[in-house]
Amino acid sequence: MTGILIMLLQLYSFVLLGRVLLSWFPNVDPSNPIVRFLYEATEPVLGPVRNFLQQQFPGTGPFDFSPIVVFIGITIITRVLVVVA
């Protein structure tokens, strides 16, 4: 069971990485099915983290640190799961 959770977290990390890489290309077609999937799969996690960061640190300007926080969270959860298993 723990192995499946770790695998799912790693898969989500790749999806999140895809979303981050897309942000480097401003002219990406938002109606593309792959782009829509990446946004729909990551926004439920990134949105609340982004809102929390904007409330706690309003001076970050146009920088979105939510993917970094989520990557760190995934890393911590994965390491805890490895130790527990």
C-alpha positions as CSV (number, residue, x, y, z in Angstrom):
1,M,0.0,0.0,0.0
2,T,2.8,2.4,0.9
3,G,4.5,1.7,-2.4
4,I,1.4,2.7,-4.3
5,L,1.1,6.0,-2.4
6,I,4.8,6.8,-3.1
7,M,4.3,6.0,-6.8
8,L,1.2,8.2,-7.0
9,L,3.1,11.1,-5.3
10,Q,6.0,10.7,-7.8
11,L,3.5,10.7,-10.7
12,Y,1.9,13.8,-9.3
13,S,5.4,15.4,-9.1
14,F,5.8,14.8,-12.8
15,V,2.4,16.3,-13.6
16,L,3.3,19.3,-11.4
17,L,6.7,19.6,-13.2
18,G,4.8,19.7,-16.5
19,R,2.6,22.5,-15.2
20,V,5.7,24.4,-14.1
21,L,7.4,24.0,-17.5
22,L,4.2,25.2,-19.2
23,S,4.5,28.4,-17.3
24,W,7.7,29.2,-19.2
25,F,5.7,29.4,-22.5
26,P,3.2,32.2,-22.3
27,N,1.7,31.5,-25.8
28,V,0.5,27.9,-24.9
29,D,-3.0,27.2,-26.1
30,P,-5.2,26.8,-23.0
31,S,-7.7,24.7,-24.9
32,N,-5.2,22.0,-25.6
33,P,-6.3,18.8,-23.8
34,I,-2.8,18.2,-22.3
35,V,-2.6,21.8,-21.0
36,R,-6.2,21.5,-19.6
37,F,-5.3,18.2,-17.9
38,L,-2.2,19.7,-16.3
39,Y,-4.1,22.7,-15.0
40,E,-7.1,20.7,-13.8
41,A,-4.9,18.1,-12.0
42,T,-2.7,20.7,-10.3
43,E,-4.9,23.6,-9.5
44,P,-6.8,22.0,-6.7
45,V,-3.5,21.6,-4.8
46,L,-1.7,24.8,-6.0
47,G,-4.7,27.1,-5.6
48,P,-5.0,26.8,-1.8
49,V,-1.3,26.9,-1.3
50,R,-1.0,30.0,-3.5
51,N,-3.8,31.7,-1.6
52,F,-2.1,30.9,1.8
53,L,1.2,32.2,0.6
54,Q,-0.3,35.4,-0.8
55,Q,-2.0,36.0,2.6
56,Q,1.1,35.3,4.6
57,F,3.6,36.9,2.3
58,P,1.9,39.6,0.3
59,G,5.1,41.2,-1.0
60,T,6.1,38.3,-3.3
61,G,4.8,40.2,-6.3
62,P,4.3,38.2,-9.5
63,F,6.3,35.2,-8.3
64,D,4.3,32.1,-7.6
65,F,6.1,29.9,-5.0
66,S,3.3,27.4,-4.6
67,P,4.8,24.7,-6.8
68,I,8.0,24.9,-4.7
69,V,6.0,24.5,-1.5
70,V,4.1,21.5,-3.0
71,F,7.3,19.9,-4.2
72,I,8.7,20.2,-0.7
73,G,5.5,18.8,0.7
74,I,5.6,15.8,-1.6
75,T,9.2,15.2,-0.8
76,I,8.5,15.2,3.0
77,I,5.5,13.0,2.7
78,T,7.4,10.5,0.5
79,R,10.3,10.4,2.9
80,V,8.0,9.8,5.9
81,L,6.3,7.0,3.9
82,V,9.6,5.4,3.2
83,V,10.6,5.5,6.8
84,V,7.3,4.1,8.0
85,A,7.2,1.3,5.5
